[in-house]
Amino acid sequence: MSPNPRPGLPRDFKLYLLISVIGAVVHFGQGVAVGWSVYEQTGSPMALGLVGVAQFLPILIFFLPAGHVADRFERRRVIVASLVLTAGATLLLALAAGLQLGVGWTYAALVVSGCAQILNRPARDALMPALVPPGQLAPGIALASSLHQVASMAAPAVAGMVLAAFHSALPIHAANCALTLVALAATLAIRQRSRGQPATGGAGRLAEVLAGFTHVWRTRLLLAVMSVDLVAVLFGGAVALLPIYAKDILQVGPAGLGILSTAPAVGAATAGLLIARFGVALDARLFLGAVGGFGLMTIVFGLSTSFPLSLAALALLGGLDSISVVIRQTVIQQATPDALRGRVGAVNRVFISSSNELGALESGLLAALAGPVAAVVGGGLVTLLVAAASPRVFPQLRLLRRSVNT
C-alpha cells in the first residue's frame, strides 16, 4: 500500500495535519530549550530528571478523567482547551527565560504543559478517524506520522542553533507561543464534529471513567505490548541526559545538542517510511528484537566518546524504537472499539509518559549517583534483560503472528 494518501485530502484533515506538526515542533523544540536552560542554571543531572517529573505528574493524575472527557465531550473543543493551556505554558517559559527567573518557574510551566498534553493527545487521536474516509485512513496515518517525524527532526536542530546564536531560550519559547496560537486558530476552523459514545446506565459513572483501563487490563495482549515498551524505554532512555553528553562528554555545545536530539527522529522516520512501504510483521520475535536492539544501541551510545558514533547509535536506537511503537500502536487500534478510543488512548498516553518522563527521572537520579555513563549503560543492560524475560512474563505475546501493512 502506498504510504501517501490520494490527492484531494479533506480540508479538515489538512488542518489536523497542521495542528499535529505544530504540536511536534513545540514539544521537541521546548524539550531542547528547557533541558539546556535547566542544566545551565543548575549543573545538576537531578534537575534534568525533575523536568520529566514536572511533566509526568499531571499526566499520571489526570489521565483517567482526560480519557473520559475525550469520549464524553466534543473532541474539537477538548483540543481547543488543551491548546489554551499550552499557550499559557509557553508564555510562562518565555517570561522565565526573559526575566531569568528561578528554575521553579520552569517546572511550574512544565506542569501546565503536562496538563495540556494529557488533555490534547487522547482527544486528537480519537478525532482523526472522523476526518478522513475509511479508505484513506491508513495512508492518512502514515502521512501524519511522517510529518510528525520531520517536525521532530527539524525542531531540535533549529532549537540548538537558536540557543547557540542567542544564548537564551527566550526566542524558542516565544516562537512556540505564537505557533500554538496558529494551531488554536486551525482547530477552531475544523468543521467536523466527533464525540464518543460512553456506556451509560447500570455501569455507573466510575465504570465509564475506568473503562479504558479495564479494557487494557482484560485484553492481555494489549497489556503485554504496552508494558514491555514502557519498561524498556523507562530504563533505556538516554535522551534525558543528552545535555550532559553534549556539554561534558562529547563537548559539542548547544548546536551539537540539537543534532544529537534530532538523530533518533532521523532513524525513526527512516524506519517509518520503510514500514509504510513494505509493512511490518506483527510477530513477537520482531517486537522483542526491536526492544533488545534499542537496549544495545543505548549501551553503544553510553560508552561512546565519538560524536559520529553517538549519532549513529541514536539513529539506530530511534529506528528500532519506531518498529516497536508501530507494532504496539497497531495492536491497540485493532483491539479497541471506537467508543473507547479516547479512554484507551489516555491509558496508552500514561504508559508512554511513564516511560519517557519517569525515565528522565530514573536517568537523572542514577547519573547523580553513579555518573551519566553508568546511568545510560546500566539502563541499556536492563532493557536487554526485559527483552529476554518478556516471553515468560507475558506469554500472550505469542499471539503476535500476523502480518499487516500500515
C-alpha positions as CSV (number, residue, x, y, z in Angstrom):
1,M,0.0,0.0,0.0
2,S,1.3,3.4,-0.8
3,P,2.3,5.5,2.2
4,N,0.8,8.7,0.7
5,P,-2.9,9.4,0.7
6,R,-4.6,10.0,-2.6
7,P,-4.9,13.6,-3.9
8,G,-7.7,15.7,-2.5
9,L,-7.3,15.2,1.2
10,P,-10.3,16.6,3.1
11,R,-9.9,20.2,4.3
12,D,-10.4,19.3,7.9
13,F,-7.7,16.6,7.7
14,K,-5.3,19.2,6.3
15,L,-6.0,21.4,9.3
16,Y,-5.5,18.3,11.6
17,L,-2.0,17.7,10.0
18,L,-1.1,21.3,10.6
19,I,-2.1,21.1,14.2
20,S,-0.1,17.8,14.6
21,V,3.0,19.3,13.1
22,I,2.9,22.4,15.2
23,G,2.4,20.2,18.3
24,A,5.5,18.3,17.4
25,V,7.6,21.4,16.7
26,V,6.5,23.0,20.1
27,H,7.1,19.8,22.0
28,F,10.6,18.9,20.7
29,G,11.8,22.5,20.5
30,Q,10.7,23.1,24.1
31,G,12.5,19.9,25.2
32,V,15.9,21.1,23.9
33,A,15.4,24.6,25.2
34,V,14.3,23.5,28.7
35,G,16.9,20.8,29.0
36,W,19.8,23.2,28.2
37,S,18.4,26.0,30.3
38,V,17.9,23.9,33.4
39,Y,21.3,22.3,33.1
40,E,23.0,25.7,32.6
41,Q,21.2,27.1,35.6
42,T,21.8,24.2,38.0
43,G,24.6,22.0,36.6
44,S,22.7,19.1,38.1
45,P,21.7,15.8,36.5
46,M,19.0,15.5,39.1
47,A,17.5,18.8,38.0
48,L,17.1,17.3,34.5
49,G,15.3,14.3,36.0
50,L,12.9,16.7,37.7
51,V,12.0,18.1,34.3
52,G,10.4,14.7,33.5
53,V,8.7,14.6,36.8
54,A,7.1,18.0,36.3
55,Q,5.6,16.9,33.0
56,F,4.6,13.4,34.2
57,L,2.7,14.2,37.4
58,P,-0.3,15.9,35.8
59,I,-0.5,13.1,33.2
60,L,-0.5,10.4,36.0
61,I,-3.1,12.3,38.0
62,F,-5.5,13.3,35.2
63,F,-5.2,10.5,32.6
64,L,-8.4,8.8,33.6
65,P,-10.7,11.9,33.6
66,A,-8.9,13.2,30.4
67,G,-9.7,10.0,28.5
68,H,-13.3,10.2,29.7
69,V,-13.5,13.8,28.6
70,A,-12.2,12.8,25.1
71,D,-15.0,10.3,24.7
72,R,-17.7,12.2,26.5
73,F,-17.4,15.7,25.0
74,E,-17.0,17.1,21.5
75,R,-13.3,16.4,20.7
76,R,-12.5,19.6,18.8
77,R,-13.5,21.6,21.9
78,V,-11.3,19.5,24.1
79,I,-8.3,20.2,21.8
80,V,-9.1,23.9,21.9
81,A,-9.0,23.8,25.7
82,S,-5.6,22.0,25.7
83,L,-4.1,24.5,23.3
84,V,-5.1,27.4,25.5
85,L,-3.2,25.7,28.3
86,T,-0.2,25.1,26.0
87,A,-0.1,28.7,25.1
88,G,-0.1,29.7,28.8
89,A,2.7,27.3,29.5
90,T,4.9,28.5,26.6
91,L,4.2,32.1,27.7
92,L,5.4,31.3,31.2
93,L,8.5,29.6,29.9
94,A,9.2,32.7,27.8
95,L,8.8,35.0,30.8
96,A,11.1,32.7,32.9
97,A,13.8,32.8,30.3
98,G,13.5,36.6,29.5
99,L,13.4,37.7,33.2
100,Q,15.9,35.0,34.3
101,L,13.5,33.6,36.9
102,G,14.4,30.7,39.1
103,V,14.1,27.1,37.8
104,G,11.0,26.6,39.9
105,W,9.1,28.8,37.4
106,T,10.2,26.5,34.6
107,Y,8.9,23.4,36.5
108,A,5.6,25.2,37.1
109,A,5.3,25.8,33.3
110,L,6.1,22.2,32.6
111,V,3.3,21.1,35.0
112,V,0.8,23.2,32.9
113,S,2.3,21.8,29.8
114,G,1.8,18.2,31.1
115,C,-1.9,19.0,31.8
116,A,-2.3,20.3,28.3
117,Q,-0.6,17.2,26.8
118,I,-2.8,14.6,28.6
119,L,-5.9,16.6,27.6
120,N,-4.8,17.0,24.0
121,R,-3.5,13.7,22.8
122,P,-6.4,11.3,23.6
123,A,-8.9,13.7,22.0
124,R,-6.7,14.3,19.0
125,D,-6.1,10.6,18.4
126,A,-9.8,9.9,18.7
127,L,-10.7,12.7,16.3
128,M,-8.6,11.6,13.4
129,P,-10.8,8.7,12.1
130,A,-13.7,11.2,11.7
131,L,-11.7,13.4,9.4
132,V,-10.8,11.0,6.5
133,P,-12.8,8.4,4.6
134,P,-12.2,4.9,5.7
135,G,-10.3,4.0,2.6
136,Q,-7.8,6.8,3.3
137,L,-7.3,6.2,7.0
138,A,-4.2,4.0,6.8
139,P,-2.3,6.3,4.3
140,G,-3.5,9.3,6.3
141,I,-2.0,7.8,9.5
142,A,1.2,7.2,7.6
143,L,1.3,10.8,6.3
144,A,0.6,12.2,9.8
145,S,3.4,10.0,11.2
146,S,5.9,11.1,8.6
147,L,5.2,14.8,9.1
148,H,5.5,14.3,12.8
149,Q,8.9,12.7,12.4
150,V,10.0,15.5,10.1
151,A,9.0,18.1,12.7
152,S,10.7,16.1,15.4
153,M,13.9,16.1,13.3
154,A,13.8,19.8,12.4
155,A,12.7,21.3,15.7
156,P,15.6,20.1,17.9
157,A,18.2,21.1,15.3
158,V,16.7,24.6,14.9
159,A,16.4,25.0,18.7
160,G,20.0,24.1,19.1
161,M,21.1,26.7,16.6
162,V,18.9,29.3,18.2
163,L,20.4,28.6,21.6
164,A,23.9,28.9,20.1
165,A,23.1,32.2,18.4
166,F,21.2,33.9,21.2
167,H,22.4,32.1,24.3
168,S,18.9,32.2,25.6
169,A,15.8,30.1,25.3
170,L,13.5,33.1,25.1
171,P,13.2,33.2,21.2
172,I,12.3,29.5,21.2
173,H,9.5,29.8,23.8
174,A,8.2,33.0,22.2
175,A,8.0,31.3,18.8
176,N,6.3,28.3,20.4
177,C,3.7,30.5,21.9
178,A,3.0,32.1,18.5
179,L,2.8,28.7,16.8
180,T,0.4,27.4,19.5
181,L,-2.0,30.3,18.7
182,V,-1.8,29.3,15.0
183,A,-2.7,25.7,16.0
184,L,-5.6,27.1,18.1
185,A,-7.0,29.0,15.1
186,A,-6.6,25.9,12.9
187,T,-8.5,23.8,15.4
188,L,-11.4,26.3,15.6
189,A,-11.6,26.2,11.7
190,I,-12.3,22.4,11.7
191,R,-15.9,21.8,10.8
192,Q,-16.2,18.1,11.5
193,R,-17.5,17.2,15.0
194,S,-16.6,14.0,16.8
195,R,-17.9,12.6,20.1
196,G,-17.5,9.2,21.6
197,Q,-20.4,7.1,23.0
198,P,-19.5,6.1,26.5
199,A,-21.6,3.4,28.2
200,T,-24.4,4.7,30.3
201,G,-27.0,3.3,32.7
202,G,-26.2,0.5,35.1
203,A,-22.5,0.5,34.7
204,G,-22.2,3.8,36.5
205,R,-20.1,6.9,36.1
206,L,-17.0,5.4,37.7
207,A,-17.1,2.4,35.5
208,E,-17.3,4.7,32.4
209,V,-14.2,6.6,33.6
210,L,-12.3,3.4,34.2
211,A,-13.5,1.7,31.0
212,G,-10.2,2.3,29.1
213,F,-8.1,0.9,31.9
214,T,-10.5,-2.0,32.3
215,H,-10.3,-2.8,28.6
216,V,-6.5,-2.8,28.6
217,W,-6.4,-5.0,31.7
218,R,-8.8,-7.5,30.3
219,T,-7.1,-7.6,26.8
220,R,-3.9,-9.2,27.9
221,L,-2.1,-8.8,24.7
222,L,-2.6,-5.0,24.9
223,L,-1.3,-5.0,28.4
224,A,1.7,-7.0,27.3
225,V,2.9,-4.8,24.4
226,M,2.3,-1.6,26.4
227,S,4.1,-2.9,29.5
228,V,7.2,-4.2,27.6
229,D,7.5,-0.9,25.8
230,L,7.1,1.0,29.0
231,V,9.7,-0.8,31.0
232,A,12.2,-0.8,28.1
233,V,12.1,2.9,27.5
234,L,11.8,3.7,31.2
235,F,15.3,2.1,31.8
236,G,16.8,2.6,28.4
237,G,16.1,6.2,27.8
238,A,19.3,8.1,27.2
239,V,17.7,11.2,25.7
240,A,17.2,12.9,29.1
241,L,21.0,13.1,29.6
242,L,21.8,14.4,26.1
243,P,22.6,17.9,27.6
244,I,25.3,16.3,29.8
245,Y,26.7,14.4,26.9
246,A,26.7,17.4,24.6
247,K,28.4,19.7,27.1
248,D,30.7,17.5,29.2
249,I,31.4,14.2,27.3
250,L,31.2,14.9,23.6
251,Q,31.8,18.7,24.0
252,V,29.7,19.8,21.1
253,G,27.8,22.6,22.7
254,P,24.1,23.6,22.1
255,A,24.3,23.2,18.4
256,G,25.6,19.6,18.9
257,L,22.8,19.0,21.4
258,G,20.3,19.9,18.7
259,I,21.9,17.5,16.3
260,L,22.0,14.7,18.9
261,S,18.4,15.3,19.7
262,T,17.5,15.0,16.1
263,A,19.3,11.7,15.4
264,P,16.7,9.4,17.0
265,A,14.0,11.0,14.9
266,V,16.0,10.5,11.7
267,G,16.2,6.8,12.5
268,A,12.5,6.7,13.4
269,A,11.5,8.5,10.2
270,T,13.6,6.2,8.0
271,A,12.1,3.1,9.7
272,G,8.6,4.6,9.4
273,L,9.0,5.1,5.7
274,L,10.2,1.5,5.2
275,I,7.3,0.2,7.3
276,A,4.8,2.3,5.3
277,R,6.3,0.9,2.0
278,F,6.8,-2.8,3.0
279,G,4.6,-3.3,6.0
280,V,5.6,-4.9,9.3
281,A,5.2,-8.3,10.8
282,L,3.1,-8.5,14.0
283,D,5.5,-11.0,15.4
284,A,6.7,-11.3,19.0
285,R,10.3,-12.0,17.8
286,L,10.4,-8.8,15.8
287,F,8.8,-6.8,18.6
288,L,11.2,-8.1,21.3
289,G,14.2,-8.0,18.8
290,A,13.5,-4.3,18.3
291,V,13.3,-3.7,22.1
292,G,16.5,-5.6,22.6
293,G,18.2,-3.7,19.8
294,F,17.1,-0.5,21.4
295,G,18.9,-1.5,24.6
296,L,22.0,-2.5,22.7
297,M,22.2,0.9,20.9
298,T,21.7,2.6,24.3
299,I,24.8,0.9,25.6
300,V,26.8,1.8,22.5
301,F,25.7,5.5,22.9
302,G,26.5,5.4,26.6
303,L,30.1,4.2,26.0
304,S,30.8,6.4,23.0
305,T,33.1,9.4,23.1
306,S,32.9,9.9,19.4
307,F,30.3,12.3,18.0
308,P,29.7,10.4,14.7
309,L,29.4,7.0,16.6
310,S,27.0,8.6,19.1
311,L,24.8,10.0,16.2
312,A,24.8,6.6,14.5
313,A,23.8,4.8,17.8
314,L,21.0,7.3,18.4
315,A,19.7,7.0,14.8
316,L,19.6,3.2,15.1
317,L,18.0,3.5,18.5
318,G,15.2,5.7,17.1
319,G,14.6,3.3,14.2
320,L,14.3,0.2,16.4
321,D,12.0,2.2,18.8
322,S,9.8,3.1,15.8
323,I,9.4,-0.6,14.9
324,S,8.2,-1.5,18.4
325,V,6.0,1.6,18.5
326,V,4.3,0.7,15.2
327,I,3.6,-2.8,16.4
328,R,2.2,-1.6,19.7
329,Q,0.0,1.1,18.1
330,T,-1.3,-1.4,15.5
331,V,-2.3,-3.8,18.3
332,I,-4.0,-1.0,20.2
333,Q,-6.0,0.1,17.2
334,Q,-7.1,-3.4,16.2
335,A,-8.2,-4.3,19.8
336,T,-10.1,-1.0,20.7
337,P,-13.7,-0.1,19.8
338,D,-14.3,3.5,18.6
339,A,-16.4,4.4,21.7
340,L,-13.3,3.6,23.9
341,R,-10.6,5.3,21.8
342,G,-10.3,8.3,24.0
343,R,-10.0,6.4,27.2
344,V,-7.7,3.7,25.9
345,G,-5.7,6.5,24.3
346,A,-5.3,8.1,27.7
347,V,-4.1,4.9,29.2
348,N,-1.6,4.5,26.4
349,R,-0.5,8.1,26.9
350,V,0.2,7.5,30.6
351,F,2.2,4.4,29.7
352,I,4.2,6.4,27.2
353,S,4.7,9.3,29.6
354,S,5.7,6.9,32.3
355,S,8.5,5.6,30.2
356,N,9.6,9.0,28.9
357,E,9.2,11.3,31.9
358,L,9.9,8.8,34.7
359,G,12.7,7.5,32.5
360,A,14.1,11.0,32.7
361,L,13.9,11.0,36.5
362,E,15.5,7.5,36.7
363,S,18.3,8.6,34.4
364,G,18.8,11.8,36.4
365,L,18.9,10.0,39.7
366,L,21.3,7.4,38.5
367,A,23.5,9.9,36.8
368,A,23.7,12.0,40.0
369,L,24.7,8.9,42.0
370,A,26.9,7.0,39.6
371,G,27.6,9.3,36.6
372,P,25.9,9.7,33.2
373,V,27.8,6.9,31.5
374,A,26.9,4.3,34.2
375,A,23.3,5.6,34.1
376,V,22.9,5.1,30.3
377,V,24.8,1.8,30.0
378,G,23.0,0.3,33.1
379,G,19.7,1.3,31.5
380,G,20.6,-0.4,28.3
381,L,21.5,-3.6,30.1
382,V,18.2,-3.6,31.9
383,T,16.4,-3.2,28.6
384,L,18.2,-6.2,27.2
385,L,17.1,-8.2,30.2
386,V,13.5,-7.1,29.8
387,A,13.5,-8.2,26.1
388,A,14.9,-11.6,27.2
389,A,12.5,-12.2,30.0
390,S,9.3,-10.9,28.4
391,P,8.2,-14.2,26.7
392,R,8.0,-15.9,30.1
393,V,6.4,-12.9,31.8
394,F,3.9,-12.2,29.0
395,P,3.1,-15.5,27.2
396,Q,0.3,-13.6,25.4
397,L,3.0,-12.2,23.1
398,R,2.8,-15.5,21.3
399,L,-0.5,-14.2,19.8
400,L,1.6,-11.8,17.6
401,R,1.8,-13.8,14.4
402,R,0.0,-11.9,11.6
403,S,1.5,-9.6,9.1
404,V,-0.1,-6.3,8.2
405,N,0.6,-3.3,6.1
406,T,0.3,0.1,7.9
